[in-house]
Amino acid sequence: MQRLNALFKLNARTSTGCKCLCTAVLIVCLFAVVPGAQFSGGKTAVDGVLAYRHVEKLVSFGPRPPGSAGSQKAQDYIISFLRRLHLTVAAQDFLANTPNGPIGMKNIVTSLPGEREQVILLGSHYDTLPMRNGIFIGANDGGSSTGLLLELARVLSRKKPKYTLQFVFFDGEEAQIQWTETDSLYGSRYFVDRVKQEDKLSSVKAMILLDMIGDKDLILENDLSSTSILMELVRKSAQELGYSKHLAKYPKGIVDDHIPFIQAGIPAVDLIDYDYGFNNIYWHTPNDTLDKVSPQSLKIVGEILLRTIEKLSND
């Protein structure tokens, strides 16, 4: 993602710039011995620890830039988990033209049919920034939002929603060389182009994006580039849940995977904490590691998103 200046122009950036112990052990053992054990018991609340376990797994694959071995492992993990939820998974394979030449990328899409065909889309990118100097594993930037989206798929798949819910895991959000309008947001731009080609723009009621939401010091931005009515719904949901302290007081403009949707006329909102460490010091550095991700932050954002979906469903 990238911050906007006051006039909403794209800022260029370089590729080095854009529990209890017993319970934890028990969860790990269940995962290892009984595949699918986390689905038992009819649990419908967001579980920050389960979301964190997904982040932990993604991080274990190492860097996940498009076309890498780590990316392939992440794709396999995401697809496998969604299928264990008995969801039908579709892969959007495409060849992205990048400054590094053509790179194969993959969006992962699954839908939860609702009472209405109109779609509320939930998205996250799972790729990590290509880094030449140091190892970037993206625990927060790419990992946290993907982990939470997998947990939300588990929770929301428990009952039939009012609107069809679509979960999209975008590839290629990060710049391959330097952030520009063409070297960034590859997966979301491709996805929106497909929606246009299929003449289905009007079928998307709203797009909700998650990105960088695992910071222990969670402060969700008041994003100026998001659709204002959706931003207001998110903030109202947080306030109703008692999470006002996790809302930024001052607005910022963010360029992220929601932008192609907005440009296509689809209402979209970005749930993002763009202050990762003092003065964003951990962002896009090898210090974006698992120890800085909080299960509690994942749970808070998950609850806010569920309340927001509830409000959208009551429209």
N, C-alpha and C positions, 0 to 999 in steps of 0.2 A: 504494500500500500504506500501511498505517498500523500504528504500533507499539501493542501492547496494554499496559495497566497490569497490575499484579500480579494483579488479579482478572479479567483478560481482558475488561474492559469496553471498548467502542469509545471511543477518544479522538477528540474532534472536531478537525477541522483545517480551515483555510481553503484556498481554491484556490491561494493563493500559498505555503501551508505544505507537503497530500498529495500486419630487414627490409632487408632489403637493398634499396637503391634500384633496382638493376637488376631484381631479382626482382619488385618491386612494379610497375615499368613494364611488364615482360613480361606480368604477369597482367592489367593494365589493357588492354594491347593485344589480348590474346587475347579478353577479354570483348567488346571493341569490334568486332573483325574476324570472329571465329568464334563465334557464339552457341552456347552449350553446351560450349565448349572445356574448361571446368573439370570436365566429367564424364569426360574421357578418362583413360586410364592406370590404371583400376581402383583409385583411391585410396580407402582405407577408414578412414584415420585422420582425427581431427578436425583441421582446418586453421584455426588462429586467424586467419591473414591473410584467408582467404576469408570467414570470419565477420565480420571487421572491415570488409571491402568491402561487405557487406550493410548494416552499420550506417552506413557512409559514404553509401551510396545513400539510405537512409531519411532521414538527416539533411538531405540535399540537397533533400528535398521541403519542408523547413521544418516549422512546427508541424503536428501531426496530430490535433487534437481531433476528436471525432466530427462528421461532417457537413461537414468542411472540405475544401478542395481538396487540401491535403496528405494528408489521410486517404484520399481517393480514389486519389491517386497511390501511396500505400503499399499499398493493397488491390490495385491493378492489378499492382504489382511482386511482391508475395507470391504472388498467384495465377499470374502468368506464370512465375515461377521454379519453383513446384511442378509446373506442367504440363510444363515442360521436363524434369523428372525422371520424366515419364510417370505422374504420380500423378493420380488423379481428385479434383477439388476441388469441395467443396460450400460454398455461402454461406448462412449463416443471417442473413437480413435481418429486422430487427425494429424496432419503434418504441418507444423508451424514454421513459417519463414522467419528466421531470427538472424541477428547480426552474426551469429556463429554458424549460419547455414541452416538447412532444414533439420528440425528435430521432431521426432514422433512424440506426441502427447496424448493423454487419455483423461477425459472427464468420466466420472462414475455417477450414474443417475439411478435412483429408485423412487417409486411412487407408492403412496398409501392412498388408495381410492376412498373418496369421501361421499357424503350424501349429494354433493354438488360436484360437477366436473371442473368448475373454476379452481385454479391452483394457487395455493400459498407455497412459495418456493423458499427452502432453507438451504443456505450455501456456506461453504468453507473451501479454502484452498489447502491442499495437502503438500504441495511442493515446497522446497526450501531454496533459498538464495544460493546460486553458484558462487563459491568463494575460492579464490586462488591462494590466499594467504591465511591459512588456518582452517579448521574444520567447523562448519556451521551445521548444527543439528536441529535448529528451529524448534525447540521445545515449546516456546510460546508462539512464535510466528510460523504458523502452519500446523503445529502439533496440538496446541490447546483447543483451537476451534474445531479441528477434525475429531479429536477425542470427544468433545462435548456433542458434536453433531451425531456421532455414533450412539452415544448414550441417549440422546433425544429420539433417535430412531427406535431404540428399544422401548422407551417410555410411550411414545406416541403410537406405536404399532399395537398397543394393548386394546385400543377401541377404535371404532369407525369415526373418523373426524367429520365435521360438517363440510368443510372444503377439502378437496384432494390436496394432500401434502406431498411435495416433491423434494427429495433430498439430493443435492448436487455437490459433489466433491470435485472442485476445479483443479486442473493441472495448470502450470505455467503462469501463475499470478506474478511471480517475480521477474524482474528484468534479467535478461541473459548477459547483457553488457552494461547498459546505462538506461535508466528509466526514461522512456518517451511514450508517446501515444501509441507507437507501433511496437516498441520493445517492452511489453508488459501486458498483463491481463489477457493472455492468450486463450486460456480456457473459457473465461466468461464471455469474451468477444465471440469466440466460436459458437458457444451455446446460444447466445442471442441471435446470431446470424441464422442458426438452424431454426429457431423459433419463428423468425421472419420468413424464411423460405417455406415453412409449413403453414404460414398464415395463422399463427396461434398467439399472436401478441395479446389479443383481447382476452385470452383464456387465463392469463396470469393476473390474479388479483393483487398480489404483493410479493416482493422479494425481500427476505430478511437475511443479511449477511453476518457471519461471525468471523472475527479475526483478532488475534492477540488479546484473548480474554482470560488468560490464566495468571496474570500478574498478582502476586500476593497483596500488593497495594493497589487494588482494583479501582479505577476511575474510568467510567465509560464516557466517551466523548459526546458532546452535543454537536453532531456533525452537520455542518451547513450544506454539504452537498447531498445529503439524504433528503428524501421527500418529507417536507415539514410535518405533515399530518401523521406520518408513521413515526417520526422522531418523537413527536408529542405523545403518541401511544406508548412507546417504549419508556419514556421518562415517567409518564403517569403510572404505568405498571410497576416500575421500580419504586416509586413513592408509596404506592398502595401496599407494597410488600415490606415496607420499612427499610428500603435500600437507598434512601436519598443521599446518604454520605458517599455512595459509589457513583454519583453523577457529577460530571464536570460542571463547574459554574460558568465557564466561559466557552463560547463556541469555537470550533476549528472546522476547516474544510479538509476532507480526506478524499483522496483518489484511491479507489479500491475496486474489488470485483462487482460492486453494485453499480458503478458508473455506466457500463454498457447497457444495463437495464433501464436506467434513468434516461439515457440518450435515446432509447427506443420507445420511451413513453410509458414504461412500466414503473409504478411506484416502488421505491426500494429504500432500505435503511441499513446502515452499517453499525453493528454493535462492536466497538473497538476501543481498546485502551492504548492510546498512542503516547504514553509516557511510561516507558518500561525501564525502571531504574531512574536515578536522578538525571534529569535532563535527557531522558531516553537513551542512557548510556549503554544498555545491553542490546538495543535493537540492531539487528544485522551485524552481530559480532559473535565470535566463538563463545561468548559468555551467556548466550541464550540457551541455558541448560535447565535440566529437569528440576533442580533444587529451587528454582525461582518460580515454579508453577504451583498454585494452590488448589487443592480439591474444593475448598470452600468457595473460592472465586468461580470455579467452574459451576458449582451448584447454584450460586447466586445468579449468574448469567442465564443458566438453564431455566430457573424459575421465572425470571423476567421475560424470557422468550415465550414460555408457556402461557403466561398471563397476557402477553401481547397477542398471541394467536387466539386466545379466548375472546379478546376484545374484537379482533378482526372477524371472528366467526359470528359475533352478535350483530354485525352491521346489517 
